[in-house]
Every structure is written in C-alpha cells, then in structure tokens.
C-alpha cells in the first residue's frame, strides 16, 4: 500500500481509526454487564486519544471527527442506560 511521502503518519492514523472503532463496537455489543463499564471506558479513552491525534494531524478530518463525536455520545448514552438499569434492578443490570 503506497502512501504519499508528505503524509508520514497515514498508516498510524489509519490503524488508530480501526482501534477506536473496534473498541467502540465491542462496547456497543457487549452482552456481559459485568464487563460493560470497562469496555465503555476503554472505548472512550481510545476516542479521546484519536481526537487529540486528529487535532494535531495536518489535513481535513471532519468526517472522522464527526464520527468520534457521535460515538462518544452513544457511549455516554450506553453508560447512562447501564447505570439506570443497575439502579433499578439493584444489580449489575443483568436480567433476572
């Protein structure tokens, strides 16, 4: 795969895109409620790292930045739903 020489960070940028997306999807589809908070935290940390990278990276990354914003919003909603279920069931949110 050839990358333009003026974009030396392109392979790293692309691999980091995959990293945050993989962690995000893993959190969204986690069915074990005892693991969910950790999955959410790892995904959020990857999103923040990626947003920082894009902030300093040359070029226009508006589409990925929007995807990061959307993903962070979804993770916050997931965490809120988990916490609400946990409070209302008095457990880790798992169905009885």
C-alpha positions as CSV (number, residue, x, y, z in Angstrom):
1,X,0.0,0.0,0.0
2,X,1.6,3.2,-1.1
3,X,1.2,6.4,1.0
4,X,2.2,9.9,-0.2
5,X,5.5,10.9,1.3
6,X,4.1,14.1,2.7
7,X,1.8,12.1,5.0
8,X,4.2,10.0,7.0
9,X,1.7,9.4,9.8
10,X,-1.0,8.0,7.5
11,X,-0.5,4.3,8.4
12,X,-0.6,5.2,12.1
13,X,-3.7,7.4,11.6
14,X,-5.5,4.6,9.7
15,X,-4.6,1.9,12.3
16,X,-5.7,4.2,15.1
17,X,-9.0,4.7,13.3
18,X,-9.5,1.0,13.4
19,X,-8.6,0.8,17.0
20,X,-11.2,3.2,18.3
21,X,-13.9,1.8,16.0
22,X,-13.2,-1.8,17.2
23,X,-13.3,-0.8,20.9
24,X,-16.4,1.2,20.3
25,X,-18.2,-1.7,18.6
26,X,-17.0,-4.0,21.3
27,X,-18.6,-1.8,23.9
28,X,-21.9,-1.4,22.0
29,X,-22.3,-5.1,21.6
30,X,-21.0,-6.3,25.0
31,X,-23.7,-8.6,26.5
32,X,-21.9,-9.2,29.8
33,X,-22.9,-6.4,32.0
34,X,-20.1,-7.0,34.4
35,X,-17.6,-6.2,31.7
36,X,-19.5,-3.3,30.1
37,X,-18.2,-0.4,32.2
38,X,-14.6,-1.4,31.4
39,X,-15.4,-1.8,27.7
40,X,-17.0,1.7,27.7
41,X,-14.0,3.2,29.5
42,X,-11.5,1.7,27.0
43,X,-13.5,2.9,24.0
44,X,-13.9,6.4,25.5
45,X,-10.1,6.6,26.1
46,X,-9.4,5.5,22.5
47,X,-11.8,8.1,21.2
48,X,-10.1,10.9,23.2
49,X,-6.7,9.7,22.0
50,X,-7.9,9.7,18.4
51,X,-9.4,13.1,18.7
52,X,-6.1,14.5,20.0
53,X,-4.2,12.9,17.2
54,X,-6.6,14.4,14.6
55,X,-6.3,17.8,16.2
56,X,-2.6,17.8,15.6
57,X,-2.7,16.0,12.2
58,X,-2.5,18.0,9.0
59,X,-5.4,18.0,6.7
60,X,-9.2,17.8,6.9
61,X,-10.6,15.0,9.1
62,X,-14.1,16.4,9.5
63,X,-15.9,13.1,8.8
64,X,-13.9,11.1,11.3
65,X,-14.2,13.9,13.9
66,X,-18.0,13.8,13.5
67,X,-17.9,10.0,13.8
68,X,-15.9,10.4,17.0
69,X,-18.4,12.9,18.4
70,X,-21.3,10.5,17.5
71,X,-19.5,7.6,19.1
72,X,-18.8,9.5,22.3
73,X,-22.4,10.5,22.5
74,X,-23.5,6.9,22.0
75,X,-21.1,5.6,24.7
76,X,-22.4,8.2,27.2
77,X,-26.0,7.1,26.4
78,X,-24.9,3.4,26.9
79,X,-23.3,4.2,30.2
80,X,-26.4,6.1,31.4
81,X,-28.6,3.2,30.4
82,X,-26.4,0.7,32.1
83,X,-26.3,2.9,35.3
84,X,-30.1,3.4,35.2
85,X,-30.7,-0.4,34.8
86,X,-28.3,-1.1,37.6
87,X,-30.0,1.3,40.0
88,X,-33.5,0.0,39.1
89,X,-32.6,-3.7,39.4
90,X,-30.2,-3.4,42.4
91,X,-27.7,-5.5,40.5
92,X,-25.2,-5.2,37.7
93,X,-28.0,-4.6,35.2
94,X,-28.4,-8.2,34.1
95,X,-31.9,-9.5,33.7
96,X,-33.2,-11.9,36.3
